[in-house]
Amino acid sequence: MTEKTIFKTTCPRDCYDACGIAVVKSADGRMKVLGDPDHAVSRGALCGKCAIAYNGAYLDSKARLTTPLRRTGPKGSAQYQPIGWDEAISHIARKLMAIAAESGPETIWHTHYTGTCSAIAGGFPQRFFHRLGASEVDPDSICNAAGHAALNFVYGTSTDGFDPRMARDAACILVWGANPSASAPHRHKYWLKETPAKVIVVDPVRHETAAQADLHLQPFPGSDSALAYGLLHVLVRENLIDRKFIDAHTIGWEELATTIATANPAWTETMTGVPAADIVAAAKIYGSGPALLWLGQGLQRQPMGGNVFRAVGMLPAATGNFAKPGAGLLYLNGGARRGIDGDYLEAPHLRKNERRTVSHMDLVELLRDPKKARALVTWNINIAASNPRQAELRRALSSENLFHVAIDLFPTDTVDHADIILPAASFLEFDDLVMSYFDLTVSAQAAAMAPLGEVLTNQEIFRRLAKAMGYTDAELSEADTAILDTLARQLGQRDFASLKSAGTIQRWAEPVLQFPNLAFATPSGRIELASASAEAAGYPRIPLPSVDAKPQGQRLRLLSPASRWLMNSSYHNDPKIAAKLGPEHITLHPDDAAMRGLKDGDKVKVSNATAQIDMIVDIAPSLPRGVALAAKSRWPKLIPGGLNVNALNPGTKSDMAESSSVHGVEIDVMRA
């Protein structure tokens, strides 16, 4: 059957790839979402989970929310009746204005994250909330805030990463705490395999990328800082540091000397479980450079995640791996790296009061207090599936004292607790702009289909709310076309139409150096290995070679990384995805399973003081002893018992930025 390509667009999902998408129509009129064969990154492939969901739930009007809804039953009951947009918008506007007048706009909270990563859909709503004066749940506190804080102490930025095209000039790529095989499959399939560089992976889990690396270092979780110092020790011993670079562009190296000297390979092996010979081999490969260091977001989701990032982040500074081909460090590449003006996009100047924030780790306490939180708007996020203290959060969301508006594509667990539900458009239904947080690419997101039912884009929803609340600021009525043309010009394009005709472009034709002028946005203008700013904020002046205490007795440390079949909490409602997921599983080391008399397929109870859930055991030697693995983040309401693995997370904060330390959770496992 002949298929005709009708649109090419870009996937705006929360992953490293930003795949190219071709939307085709067959002769019988059916639409399919395929990979774009001309896309430089994904090369015609679309991740399996995305391909299923985009051709399934995303096109299914029965699975989608397609009309505004008003709650008619108890919160959590999913009992609603359809209402029109005018009624929904006017009702919300009246409630928000009344709350702002009675209790202050700061008692209105909004929370959002990466349900869609396109520019306007993610940025425009901030204009409304700034104008309203609402408070915000810190988005990154559920994910990567500790890493951002740490790298800002060292480099003055966390979002100016290396250009991945530098891999062609690298002698080593060190992937620390990332699993591209699950979270960046095209990097795993192409980027890492096509580079001439030696690939080293540091991860407690021997996942597919680790197994295919030239060298895999497998430390016990929480020992990464000690391992970083162990590598520095070998670099110094083997004369692989760049003393000229250190003297000219860093401060604090001499303050590290004693700690580095004591972190010999034997000590490091004792602290981390990594064989001394592998530590030496890794240091020699990395130190021979030029080298790229990729810091994964999972690495900093630990009790001492900020300290870990400061310690590991010293490696490129010690070896002079900046401002030259094949060298650099990457956590994320942000829009500002490409020239996007975030203040234009989000308009913080519209705010008249002080901006208040709270960590996701404190969301339960916040929502329990009607004096502090009277309204909540959730958009681009499913907190009832992804947040800690899941059962307590559900009870807080059930309060009749909290006015809750949910904006989403699907009836998630979070949506089930809302008073008013507004149906959002998917990325297939509107034009926008997408920027991968790995490559320095810029992509047009092109509308490929008419909106299902009565859905609206995020930005149109907030335009209508602003109008209903009497806001006349020009920023709140600016059309998508004008915003997209402005953003395109900031990116060096004539207008959005020219970008749309190109599809995906590299921001710069040739690979760009990281920190080309060796100027850093720190107080000293240098890389701050010893940081007075960190010290003033209550942290150690230099990163510590710390190691987390191991679980006591028969407790295990739980890692809950990305699922191969989910995009965070997205896709579980697609029947084909749900079938592939099956029941929740937990992976144990063979020795840990034997100690408990467990075998493959046994049903177990996984518990701690926060929650208890039922799971099925998988046994594999891919983990260190004392560690368990269970992928996040299914929809609780689609699981027997109504709790997913995040229910076990007590919400303990990491050492920096009040961020998540979900990979520090400890559990008991026993036969059901």
TIFIRO-426369 format. One record per residue (C-alpha): x, y, z; residue in one letter. Coordinates in steps of 0.001 Angstrom, whole numbers, padded with zeros to 6 digits, always signed. Example, Ala and Ser with C-alpha at 12.3 -4.5 7.8 and 13.67 -1.06 7.14 Angstrom:
<rs>
+012300-004500+007800A+013670-001060+007140S
</rs>
This chain:
<rs>
+000000+000000+000000M+001419+003376-001015T+002246+005763+001801E+002729+009477+001393K+004700+011621+003805T+002512+014529+004842I+004638+016123+007573F+008018+015863+009180K+008343+016906+012777T+010459+016331+015881T+009815+014358+019023C+009812+016714+022045P+010071+013993+024671R+012223+014091+027801D+015220+012179+026474C+018572+012948+024911Y+017634+012148+021314D+014946+014518+019907A+014229+012008+017133C+013031+012939+013690G+009472+011896+012884I+007762+011388+009543A+003973+011365+009590V+002664+009404+006635V-000802+008726+005287K-001700+005515+003518S-004015+005257+000533A-006927+004365+002803D-006412+007579+004777G-004876+006088+007900R-002069+008038+009530M+001159+006501+010816K+003986+007994+012835V+007368+006712+011639L+011018+007626+011945G+012338+010275+009561D+014947+008583+007340P+016600+011947+006646D+017131+012875+010310H+020836+013079+011141A+020501+011784+014697V+017826+009091+014621S+018394+008057+010976R+014949+006716+010286G+014571+004911+013591A+011970+005853+016176L+012358+004458+019682C+010180+001388+020061G+008165+002736+022971K+007557+006074+021225C+006531+004384+017998A+003936+002293+019837I+002507+005173+021872A+002423+007696+019022Y+000572+005236+016797N-001616+004111+019659G-002793+006240+022594A-001757+009552+021011Y-004060+008987+018034L-006861+007374+020039D-009652+009783+020900S-010962+007279+023461K-007623+007281+025313A-007140+011043+025138R-008837+013799+027064L-010778+015662+024403T-013092+018051+026257T-012947+020091+029475P-014345+018230+032495L-015712+019209+035904R-015536+016884+038891R-018852+015424+040078T-017667+012800+042581G-015048+012527+045337P-011486+013431+044398K-009734+010378+043043G-012977+008794+041853S-012539+009930+038226A-016174+011021+038157Q-016586+013991+035810Y-018991+015611+033413Q-018083+017478+030212P-018314+021252+030167I-017500+023869+027541G-014277+025819+027346W-015937+029124+028215D-017455+027663+031359E-014206+025971+032368A-012062+029066+031826I-014457+031442+033556S-014827+029091+036541H-011047+028789+036946I-010550+032535+036549A-013139+033324+039216R-011624+030844+041654K-008046+032045+041143L-009000+035722+041436M-010970+035051+044610A-008098+033087+046181I-005582+035774+045193A-007779+038461+046752A-008456+036525+049952E-005144+034808+050651S-002643+036297+048214G-001511+034934+044836P+001375+033146+046551E-001134+030552+047841T-001745+029531+044226I+000873+026960+043197W+001743+025421+039891H+003862+022408+039105T+005147+021249+035744H+007993+019426+034102Y+008817+017669+030868T+005571+016113+029678G+006391+018065+026550T+009760+019695+026005C+008878+022097+023212S+009692+025763+023698A+006355+027592+023708I+004317+024815+025343A+006878+024704+028129G+007661+028416+028387G+004531+030443+027655F+002556+029250+030723P+005254+030824+032889Q+004201+034225+031547R+000745+033706+033023F+002001+032507+036396F+004489+035381+036655H+001693+037856+035966R-000571+036146+038494L+002220+036108+041097G+001761+032386+041716A+004272+030191+043507S+006066+027298+041833E+007096+023802+042825V+010762+023738+041792D+010657+021621+038610P+014195+020297+038784D+013912+019194+042421S+012226+015994+041223I+015051+015264+038800C+018383+017053+038445N+018664+020134+040677A+021603+018842+042726A+023735+018423+039613G+022900+021903+038397H+023817+023442+041760A+027092+021535+041964A+028312+022375+038471L+027410+026005+038969N+029770+026088+041954F+032576+024615+039842V+032021+026090+036371Y+029393+028786+036789G+027065+026879+034449T+025507+023447+034136S+023869+023817+030723T+026811+024690+028443D+027937+021195+027514G+030261+019822+024890F+029175+019564+021264D+028579+015808+020721P+030129+016077+017259R+033425+016366+019139M+033299+012589+019554A+035089+012264+016228R+038179+013881+017766D+038027+012225+021202A+040334+009476+022391A+038062+008657+025330C+034382+009065+026178I+033638+008579+029859L+029923+007960+030509V+029322+008315+034237W+025889+007497+035618G+023959+007460+032334A+022330+004520+030563N+022029+005454+026888P+020658+002031+025987S+017439+002975+027843A+017389+006787+027916S+019238+007708+024726A+019004+004705+022397P+020318+006495+019331H+023411+007641+021257R+023891+004029+022255H+023244+002671+018774K+025191+005218+016730Y+027132+007867+018638W+029063+005611+020993L+029665+002943+018375K+030874+005258+015625E+033383+007250+017644T+037042+006219+017427P+037257+006874+021169A+037597+004264+023872K+034346+004164+025834V+034388+003858+029615I+031134+003485+031529V+030847+004049+035281V+027586+002640+036613D+026485+000258+039376P+024372-001556+036789V+025844-003565+033952R+023286-002393+031437H+023632-002846+027701E+025788+000251+027169T+028072-000761+030046A+028397-004306+028710A+029440-003015+025281Q+031951-000471+026597A+035698-000933+026373D+035812-000728+030163L+033050-000829+032776H+033676+000374+036319L+030924-000856+038658Q+031065+001025+041971P+028624+000461+044793F+026055+003284+044735P+027137+006302+046732G+030879+005756+046310S+031375+007845+043144D+033198+010700+044905S+035808+008300+046235A+036199+006819+042756L+036719+010289+041281A+039506+010956+043758Y+040997+007560+042972G+041152+008479+039292L+042724+011842+040172L+045376+010024+042228H+046395+007923+039230V+046323+010937+036909L+048762+012742+039215V+050949+009670+039709R+051171+009007+035968E+051832+012669+035168N+048628+012894+033150L+047358+016141+034643I+047710+019402+032709D+049647+021549+035163R+049768+024551+032850K+045973+024507+032447F+045439+024038+036186I+047654+026993+037055D+046089+029303+034481A+042410+028412+034697H+041534+026867+038068T+041663+027768+041727I+042009+025371+044637G+044152+022603+043166W+046668+022718+046004E+043870+022341+048535E+043063+018954+046986L+046585+017564+047194A+046350+015730+050511T+043023+014106+049677T+044229+013053+046233I+047429+011619+047694A+045542+009323+050076T+043132+008043+047398A+045480+005381+046019N+044042+002515+043971P+043998+000071+046881A+042072+002527+049085W+039705+003342+046234T+039007-000334+045593E+038120-000788+049260T+035801+002218+049199M+034054+001504+045885T+034393-002172+045051G+036055-001333+041724V+039244-003370+041131P+042412-001301+041475A+043644-002431+038065A+040485-001106+036412D+040854+002223+038209I+044394+002572+036880V+043357+001531+033371A+040460+003995+033285A+042611+006889+034495A+045262+006177+031881K+042712+006028+029062I+040941+009200+030188Y+044156+011049+030974G+045684+010307+027582S+042884+012412+026053G+041395+014357+024530P+038389+013127+026468A+034666+013778+026829L+032850+013315+030139L+029088+012690+030054W+027487+013114+033480L+024145+011311+033677G+021243+012710+035629Q+020836+009509+037628G+024296+010021+039133L+023213+012997+041217Q+019972+011431+042516R+021851+010268+045591Q+022117+011511+049190P+025430+013200+048324M+024653+013801+044667G+025892+017396+044648G+029203+016413+046207N+029499+013594+043682V+029087+016028+040800F+031666+018420+042205R+034152+015555+042607A+033607+013907+039231V+033416+017323+037575G+037044+017996+038499M+038358+015419+036021L+038269+017579+032857P+039751+020528+034754A+042643+018433+036035A+043429+017175+032545T+042834+020391+030615G+039950+018919+028652N+038342+022158+027501F+038668+024536+024546A+040090+021920+022212K+038649+019336+019813P+037438+016112+021387G+037311+017560+024889A+034661+018671+027343G+031959+017860+029869L+028214+017517+029379L+025319+017437+031805Y+022719+019191+029655L+022808+021570+026720N+020214+024275+027342G+018461+026747+025106G+020748+029578+026175A+023692+027571+024824R+022157+028096+021391R+021157+031739+021920G+017572+031431+023184I+016524+034312+025439D+014725+032575+028287G+013506+035842+029767D+011750+036691+026513Y+010110+033276+026451L+008931+033245+030086E+008611+037008+030824A+009666+037077+034502P+009352+040890+034429H+005577+040454+034640L+005905+039330+038249R+005083+041981+040854K+005810+039927+043976N+008667+037775+045205E+008807+034386+043510R+008259+031576+045987R+009300+027993+045404T+009211+024684+047229V+010917+021368+046584S+008935+018393+045354H+010318+016683+048439M+008163+019051+050538D+005028+018992+048386L+003021+016806+050775V+003525+019220+053683E+002723+022187+051464L-000565+020797+050180L-001626+019762+053668R-001526+023379+054818D-004511+025375+053480P-002919+028594+054686K-000007+028073+052328K-001670+026272+049412A-005256+026949+048340R-004931+026149+044648A-002755+023907+042489L-002352+023854+038718V-000599+020769+037340T+000574+020844+033721W+003091+018721+031791N+003469+016497+034871I+001969+013492+036661N+002947+014030+040289I+000741+011205+041560A+002997+008766+039687A+006426+010397+039900S+006641+012029+043325N+007831+010611+046636P+005486+009678+049478R+002919+008604+046947Q+000157+007505+049318A+000465+010669+051424E+000472+012858+048325L-002681+011184+047081R-004412+011985+050369R-003229+015597+050174A-004570+015884+046623L-007911+014551+047851S-008504+017520+050132S-011659+019485+049391E-009803+022590+050599N-007500+022476+047554L-008762+023820+044219F-006925+021745+041614H-006747+022315+037869V-005074+019618+035760A-003946+020121+032164I-003021+016915+030382D-003420+014730+027318L-004581+011701+029294F-006587+010859+032443P-003606+010207+034709T-003665+009535+038448D-003015+013239+039001T-005901+014213+036729V-008217+011946+038734D-007793+014276+041729H-008556+017529+039913A-011613+019765+040183D-011339+020965+036588I-009566+019084+033791I-008411+020821+030623L-007468+018689+027591P-004080+019551+026095A-002895+019146+022525A-000140+016668+021734S+003024+017659+019870F+001498+016215+016713L-001148+018947+016768E+000735+022257+016835F+003859+024037+015641D+006657+024643+018112D+010410+024517+018467L+012431+021644+019987V+016015+021573+021245M+017672+018345+022344S+019486+018634+025642Y+022324+016580+024156F+022973+017702+020578D+023248+021376+019709L+020469+020938+017183T+017369+023036+016629V+014228+021416+015265S+010844+022537+014042A+007911+020740+015592Q+005351+020806+012796A+001633+020194+013265A+000845+016913+011566A-002833+016443+012361M-005910+018369+013369A-006454+018601+017130P-008509+015745+018551L-011867+016885+019872G-011664+020219+021663E-008035+020046+022829V-005999+023243+023058L-002297+023920+023317T-000875+024899+026702N-000226+028400+025463Q-003759+028926+024164E-005206+027708+027459I-003209+030314+029352F-003989+033043+026828R-007675+032432+027491R-007164+032378+031252L-005229+035636+031117A-007997+037302+029134K-010674+035994+031502A-008744+037419+034445M-008504+040834+032806G-004783+040807+032101Y-003934+043077+029187T-000159+042619+029039D+000948+042146+025428A+003105+039153+026390E-000024+037222+027397L-001701+037558+024023S+001351+037183+021777E+000576+034684+019023A+002523+031485+018474D+003607+032657+015030T+005205+035806+016437A+006961+033915+019231I+008263+031256+016878L+009616+033846+014431D+011375+035641+017295T+012915+032429+018616L+013977+031400+015118A+015779+034721+014660R+017534+034253+017996Q+018774+030962+016556L+020130+032553+013411G+017183+031707+011127Q+015226+034133+008962R+011921+033013+010474D+010176+029868+011688F+009036+028974+008170A+012647+028647+007043S+013412+026394+010017L+010296+024371+009337K+011364+023780+005751S+014764+022573+006970A+013337+020394+009755G+016369+019899+011999T+019558+021917+011774I+022806+022116+013671Q+022983+025452+015465R+026501+025821+014090W+027692+024186+010877A+030935+022944+012429E+031539+021507+015912P+032086+024218+018512V+034565+024151+021354L+033367+024185+024945Q+034474+027306+026848F+036492+028455+023818P+037841+031539+025606N+038372+029653+028870L+036208+032188+030655A+033945+030800+033373F+030908+032414+035010A+032225+031852+038525T+033137+034656+040960P+036822+034185+040125S+036329+033696+036392G+038139+030367+036781R+037119+026767+037409I+036598+026664+041163E+037845+023322+042416L+037778+024929+045841A+034704+027108+046084S+034213+030001+048472A+030629+030216+047205S+029983+026610+048183A+031578+027234+051553E+029411+030307+052126A+026349+028201+051300A+027269+025709+054007G+029050+023086+051906Y+032663+021921+052125P+035128+024183+050360R+036340+021203+048322I+034348+018095+047416P+034770+015233+049861L+035846+011676+048934P+032741+010505+050768S+031086+007102+050617V+027487+006493+051662D+026979+004020+054472A+025846+000660+053119K+022436-000691+054125P+022448-002573+057392Q+021266-006131+057962G+019389-007517+054986Q+018266-004169+053645R+019057-003348+050025L+019749-000087+048244R+017120+000451+045570L+017867+001969+042172L+014807+002985+040132S+016029+004226+036732P+014186+004760+033470A+012141+001935+032029S+012851+000642+028559R+009130+000941+027787W+008171+004185+029530L+009152+007808+029116M+009141+008757+032799N+005437+008248+033603S+004248+008499+029991S+002957+005646+027804Y+001739+003184+030456H-001866+003781+029401N-001144+002475+025905D-002382-001154+025884P+000550-002441+023840K+003048-000777+026171I+001199-002114+029210A+001370-005615+027765A+005124-005334+027273K+005589-004031+030808L+003651-006806+032510G+003635-006792+036320P+006242-004843+038286E+009569-006641+038635H+012546-006159+040911I+016029-007421+040014T+018298-008912+042685L+021873-010186+042655H+021984-014007+042822P+023588-013930+046292D+020912-011592+047645D+018193-013813+046197A+019781-016970+047625A+020057-015377+051072M+016280-014896+050990R+015505-018266+049435G+014157-016622+046295L+014204-017766+042694K+013263-016173+039376D+009561-015393+039188G+008864-015490+042915D+006391-012976+044280K+007830-010704+046947V+006842-007865+049212K+009124-004847+048860V+008836-002489+051791S+010261+000217+054002N+008758+002637+056491A+007123+004592+053646T+005228+001894+051732A+004900-001745+050783Q+004320-003018+047255I+004134-006436+045603D+006631-007282+042877M+008094-010245+040989I+011750-011222+041320V+014263-011304+038481D+017720-012618+039337I+020759-011298+037460A+024474-010755+038174P+024294-007302+036570S+024109-005605+039988L+026509-005472+042923P+025477-007415+046005R+023278-005312+048247G+021591-003453+045377V+018112-003931+043902A+016777-002535+040632L+013185-001647+039729A+012317+000676+036845A+010108+003736+037365K+007270+005040+036863S+004052+003252+036016R+000611+004706+036515W-000412+003644+040030P-004050+003166+039073K-003051+000609+036433L-001189-001536+038982I-002740-003952+041472P-002461-002252+044841G-002389+001216+043317G+001235+002082+044169L+004321+002114+041938N+007981+001923+042941V+008086+005656+043697N+005813+004945+046664A+008907+003601+048449L+010671+006959+048175N+010433+008840+051509P+011450+012102+049842G+014835+012464+051523T+016661+015409+050006K+020068+015259+048403S+022859+017389+049812D+022219+020259+047373M+019213+022196+046047A+016676+020167+048059E+016699+017715+045176S+015634+014094+044916S+017897+011365+046291S+015668+008588+044990V+018657+006308+044308H+019432+006307+048016G+016183+004564+049027V+016613+001437+051154E+014194-001491+051181I+013460-004928+052613D+012534-007767+050257V+010786-010899+051457M+008732-013667+049963R+005063-012743+049595A
</rs>
